[in-house]
């Protein structure tokens, strides 16, 4: 009986992931003219250095480190990982009050690991009144879509941490 339940849950999970991807594509067609076009080329991890340079143009100094050998990954995973970094840096810039942030990307044999740390007040986890953002929720949804895990929260020494892992399931190896 547990085998049947596991098979049913696996089927539900697969169907749910496909439905989310299809809904995302559909929403791309419904965007307003002033919003980005989902049919345009999507960002990938090769563009992180540009993102980090752009994020570091203001009061926040940002550094990037890449561990392991970068390799092609499924396009949806590349976009999701890039967007997690983008949102984490946006939160650091807007909410943390910090002066430095570090982005670490680690290509491991079975996992892609993303970590963004800042030295701010650790407020990035608490939305500002009337901020209306859904950044942490969006990050969690992107990571979960790929079967990964997301941890966010204040750091004991101060600042805020975003840590995401994406299982590779043998992809890109």
C-alpha positions as CSV (number, residue, x, y, z in Angstrom):
1,X,0.0,0.0,0.0
2,X,2.8,2.5,0.8
3,X,4.2,1.9,-2.7
4,X,0.9,2.9,-4.3
5,X,0.7,6.0,-2.2
6,X,4.2,7.0,-3.1
7,X,3.5,6.4,-6.8
8,X,0.3,8.5,-6.6
9,X,2.1,11.3,-4.8
10,X,4.9,11.3,-7.3
11,X,2.4,11.5,-10.1
12,X,0.7,14.4,-8.4
13,X,4.0,16.2,-7.9
14,X,5.0,15.8,-11.5
15,X,1.6,17.0,-12.7
16,X,1.7,20.0,-10.4
17,X,5.2,21.0,-11.6
18,X,4.0,20.8,-15.2
19,X,0.9,22.9,-14.4
20,X,3.0,25.6,-12.7
21,X,5.4,25.7,-15.7
22,X,2.4,26.0,-18.1
23,X,0.8,28.7,-16.0
24,X,4.0,30.6,-15.9
25,X,4.2,30.5,-19.7
26,X,0.5,31.6,-20.0
27,X,1.1,34.5,-17.7
28,X,3.9,35.6,-19.9
29,X,1.4,36.2,-22.7
30,X,-0.9,38.2,-20.4
31,X,1.7,40.7,-19.2
32,X,1.2,44.4,-19.8
33,X,3.3,46.1,-22.4
34,X,5.6,47.7,-19.8
35,X,6.5,44.4,-18.2
36,X,9.2,42.1,-19.3
37,X,8.5,39.6,-22.1
38,X,8.8,36.0,-21.0
39,X,9.5,35.1,-24.6
40,X,12.7,37.1,-24.5
41,X,15.9,35.1,-23.7
42,X,15.9,34.2,-20.1
43,X,18.9,35.0,-17.8
44,X,21.1,32.2,-16.7
45,X,23.9,31.6,-14.3
46,X,26.5,32.7,-16.8
47,X,25.1,36.2,-16.4
48,X,25.6,36.4,-12.6
49,X,28.7,38.5,-12.9
50,X,26.7,41.1,-14.7
51,X,23.9,41.0,-12.1
52,X,26.5,41.3,-9.3
53,X,28.2,44.2,-11.0
54,X,24.9,46.0,-11.4
55,X,23.8,45.3,-7.8
56,X,27.1,46.6,-6.6
57,X,26.8,50.0,-8.3
58,X,25.1,51.6,-5.3
59,X,25.8,51.6,-1.6
60,X,26.0,47.8,-1.5
61,X,29.4,46.2,-2.4
62,X,28.8,42.7,-3.8
63,X,31.2,39.9,-4.5
64,X,30.7,36.7,-6.4
65,X,32.5,33.4,-5.9
66,X,31.9,30.3,-8.0
67,X,33.0,26.9,-6.7
68,X,33.2,23.8,-8.9
69,X,33.0,23.5,-12.6
70,X,30.1,25.5,-14.2
71,X,28.2,23.3,-16.6
72,X,25.0,23.5,-18.6
73,X,21.9,22.9,-16.5
74,X,18.2,22.7,-17.5
75,X,17.0,26.2,-18.6
76,X,14.2,26.4,-16.0
77,X,16.7,25.6,-13.3
78,X,19.2,28.2,-14.6
79,X,16.4,30.9,-14.6
80,X,15.2,29.9,-11.1
81,X,18.7,30.0,-9.6
82,X,19.4,33.3,-11.2
83,X,16.1,34.8,-10.0
84,X,16.9,33.6,-6.4
85,X,20.2,35.5,-6.5
86,X,18.5,38.5,-8.1
87,X,15.8,38.6,-5.4
88,X,18.2,38.1,-2.5
89,X,20.4,41.0,-3.8
90,X,17.3,43.2,-4.2
91,X,16.2,42.4,-0.6
92,X,19.8,43.2,0.6
93,X,19.8,46.5,-1.2
94,X,16.3,47.6,-0.2
95,X,15.8,46.2,3.2
96,X,19.0,45.2,5.0
97,X,20.8,48.5,5.4
98,X,24.1,46.6,4.9
99,X,27.1,47.7,3.0
100,X,28.4,44.3,1.7
101,X,26.9,41.2,0.2
102,X,28.5,38.0,-1.0
103,X,27.0,35.6,-3.6
104,X,28.4,32.0,-3.6
105,X,27.4,29.5,-6.3
106,X,28.7,25.9,-5.8
107,X,28.4,23.4,-8.6
108,X,28.4,20.0,-6.8
109,X,28.0,16.6,-8.4
110,X,24.4,16.2,-7.4
111,X,23.4,19.7,-6.3
112,X,23.6,23.3,-7.2
113,X,24.0,25.5,-4.1
114,X,23.3,29.2,-4.0
115,X,24.1,31.4,-1.0
116,X,23.7,35.1,-0.6
117,X,24.8,36.8,2.6
118,X,24.7,40.4,3.6
119,X,26.0,42.4,6.7
120,X,22.8,44.4,7.3
121,X,20.3,44.5,10.1
122,X,18.7,41.2,9.2
123,X,15.4,42.9,8.2
124,X,15.2,41.3,4.8
125,X,13.0,38.5,6.2
126,X,10.5,40.9,7.6
127,X,8.5,42.8,5.0
128,X,8.3,46.5,5.4
129,X,4.9,47.9,6.1
130,X,3.0,48.3,2.8
131,X,5.9,46.9,0.9
132,X,3.6,44.5,-1.0
133,X,6.5,42.3,-2.1
134,X,6.5,38.6,-2.4
135,X,10.2,38.1,-2.8
136,X,10.8,35.3,-0.2
137,X,7.6,33.5,-1.3
138,X,8.7,33.7,-5.0
139,X,12.2,32.4,-4.1
140,X,10.6,29.5,-2.1
141,X,8.3,28.6,-5.0
142,X,11.1,28.7,-7.6
143,X,13.3,26.4,-5.4
144,X,10.5,24.0,-4.6
145,X,9.5,23.8,-8.2
146,X,12.9,22.0,-8.8
147,X,12.6,19.8,-5.6
148,X,15.1,22.0,-3.8
149,X,15.3,23.6,-0.4
150,X,15.4,27.2,0.7
151,X,16.5,28.6,4.1
152,X,16.3,32.3,4.8
153,X,16.8,34.3,7.9
154,X,18.9,36.6,10.1
155,X,22.5,35.5,10.7
156,X,23.7,35.2,14.3
157,X,26.6,37.6,13.6
158,X,24.2,40.1,11.9
159,X,22.9,40.4,8.4
160,X,20.7,38.1,6.5
161,X,21.2,34.8,4.7
162,X,19.6,33.1,1.7
163,X,20.6,29.5,1.1
164,X,19.1,27.5,-1.7
165,X,19.9,24.0,-3.0
166,X,18.7,22.6,-6.2
167,X,19.1,18.8,-6.8
168,X,20.6,18.0,-10.1
169,X,19.4,14.4,-10.4
170,X,22.3,13.6,-12.7
171,X,21.5,16.5,-15.0
172,X,24.3,18.5,-16.6
173,X,27.0,15.9,-15.5
